[in-house]
Amino acid sequence: MFLDDIMRTLSKALYRYPDVLKYLYSRKIADSDIQKFGLGYSKVVSVPDDGSSDRKTFMDTCFRGQKFENKLVFPIKGALGQVVGLIGRSIETKEFKMYALDQAKFEGFFFGLDNALPHIYQQNRVFVVEGPFDCMALSRVLPNTVACQTAGLSDAQYEYLMMYCDMIITVFDSDKTGKRAMEKAQKRKNVQSIDFGWKDPAKCYEEYDFDFFKEYVEKKAKAIVF
């Protein structure tokens, strides 16, 4: 699929940009994280033509790939590891762009799902954070973590996760938007929430050493009654 081809190219290109690597390292993202989650970057995005209608939609809505140029790109992968969407984030501002295949929008999609799924099966629960950096941080302690990309859990995303486990725990940002999303999510069956206390998991991970972060996360997770 053309999205898989795009990400393969962007992942190879990322290491040609020292400023991007410097930004990632400053946020405690290691080379192993870059490889594990398949991050990418390029000043120019080339879109291979596979003749699909999805590719045409991408070209129309993403301005022939320009929407993701000069942005750190996170792949959104399905349960089988195929790329079903892209998240683009500027390294200079908080601007981000997102694209997902129509089928993925209908079914529900998450960043980090392919890595988390075996652990979700094993533990019969999943932790849901807002963004990719939160996911990469929290998954160091709770590998059954995925990111939903927004402060909220859609009906499609809820139903999707419930196919794989019996318990969903949201760990949204500690701002007003995140708290409202947490309260709304808890109205659904088998959904609990952790009020993390910091702005978000990524910020906590970046500001403190790993031992403190691990102890803090484990303490919060143990407070959940299953």
HELIX and SHEET records of a PDB file:
HELIX    1   1 PHE A    2  ALA A   13  1                                  12    
HELIX    2   2 LEU A   14  ARG A   16  5                                   3    
HELIX    3   3 PRO A   18  SER A   26  1                                   9    
HELIX    4   4 ASP A   31  PHE A   37  1                                   7    
HELIX    5   5 SER A   53  THR A   61  1                                   9    
HELIX    6   6 PHE A   63  PHE A   68  5                                   6    
HELIX    7   7 ASP A  102  GLU A  107  1                                   6    
HELIX    8   8 LEU A  113  GLN A  123  1                                  11    
HELIX    9   9 PRO A  132  LEU A  138  1                                   7    
HELIX   10  10 ASP A  155  MET A  162  1                                   8    
HELIX   11  11 LYS A  176  ALA A  185  1                                  10    
HELIX   12  12 PRO A  201  GLU A  207  1                                   7    
HELIX   13  13 PHE A  210  LYS A  222  1                                  13    
SHEET    1   A 3 LEU A  72  LYS A  77  0                                        
SHEET    2   A 3 VAL A  83  ARG A  89 -1                                        
SHEET    3   A 3 PHE A  96  ALA A 100 -1                                        
SHEET    1   B 4 THR A 145  ALA A 147  0                                        
SHEET    2   B 4 ARG A 125  VAL A 129  1                                        
SHEET    3   B 4 MET A 167  THR A 170  1                                        
SHEET    4   B 4 VAL A 191  SER A 193  1                                        
END                                                                             
